[in-house]
């Protein structure tokens, strides 16, 4: 639940990977024919890229949310603060 809250896209990608029927064959990338090994490595790289992209998107959204939250709380605090006269 905590992972879904902070990294929803990563959680979705990981759930798809776990639900994938071919996950077991990726456990040993060096077994099988050379064509199978190439296919496994390609699939592994695809999954790695999907997860990396999801992580980046989650992180960017979290940073945007934190920035907007921070700026709105700062502006509220500044509005409530009495102004000091300039000397």
GIHU-V227125 format. One record per backbone hydrogen bond with DSSP energy under -0.5 kcal/mol. NH is the residue of the N-H (numbers start at 1). CO is the residue of the C=O. E is the energy in kcal/mol with one decimal. If there is no record, write none. Layout:
nh=NH co=CO e=E
nh=NH co=CO e=E
This chain:
nh=5 co=1 e=-1.9
nh=6 co=2 e=-2.1
nh=7 co=3 e=-3.0
nh=11 co=7 e=-2.3
nh=12 co=8 e=-2.0
nh=13 co=9 e=-2.4
nh=14 co=10 e=-2.8
nh=15 co=11 e=-2.4
nh=16 co=12 e=-2.2
nh=17 co=13 e=-2.3
nh=18 co=14 e=-2.6
nh=19 co=15 e=-2.3
nh=20 co=16 e=-0.9
nh=20 co=17 e=-0.6
nh=23 co=20 e=-1.2
nh=24 co=21 e=-0.5
nh=26 co=22 e=-0.7
nh=26 co=23 e=-1.0
nh=27 co=24 e=-1.2
nh=28 co=25 e=-0.6
nh=29 co=27 e=-0.6
nh=31 co=28 e=-1.1
nh=37 co=33 e=-2.6
nh=38 co=34 e=-2.2
nh=39 co=35 e=-2.3
nh=40 co=36 e=-2.8
nh=41 co=37 e=-2.7
nh=42 co=38 e=-2.4
nh=43 co=39 e=-2.4
nh=44 co=40 e=-2.8
nh=45 co=41 e=-2.5
nh=46 co=42 e=-2.2
nh=47 co=43 e=-2.5
nh=48 co=44 e=-2.5
nh=49 co=45 e=-2.5
nh=50 co=46 e=-2.5
nh=51 co=47 e=-2.4
nh=52 co=48 e=-2.3
nh=53 co=49 e=-2.6
nh=54 co=50 e=-2.4
nh=55 co=51 e=-2.5
nh=56 co=52 e=-2.4
nh=57 co=53 e=-2.5
nh=58 co=54 e=-2.7
nh=59 co=55 e=-2.8
nh=60 co=56 e=-2.7
nh=61 co=57 e=-2.3
nh=62 co=58 e=-2.5
nh=63 co=59 e=-2.7
nh=64 co=60 e=-2.5
nh=65 co=61 e=-2.7
nh=66 co=62 e=-2.5
nh=67 co=63 e=-2.6
nh=68 co=64 e=-2.7
nh=69 co=65 e=-2.4
nh=70 co=66 e=-2.5
nh=71 co=67 e=-2.8
nh=72 co=68 e=-2.2
nh=73 co=69 e=-2.0
nh=74 co=70 e=-2.1
nh=75 co=71 e=-2.3
nh=76 co=72 e=-1.8
nh=77 co=73 e=-2.1
nh=78 co=74 e=-2.6
nh=79 co=75 e=-2.0
nh=80 co=76 e=-1.6
nh=81 co=77 e=-0.8
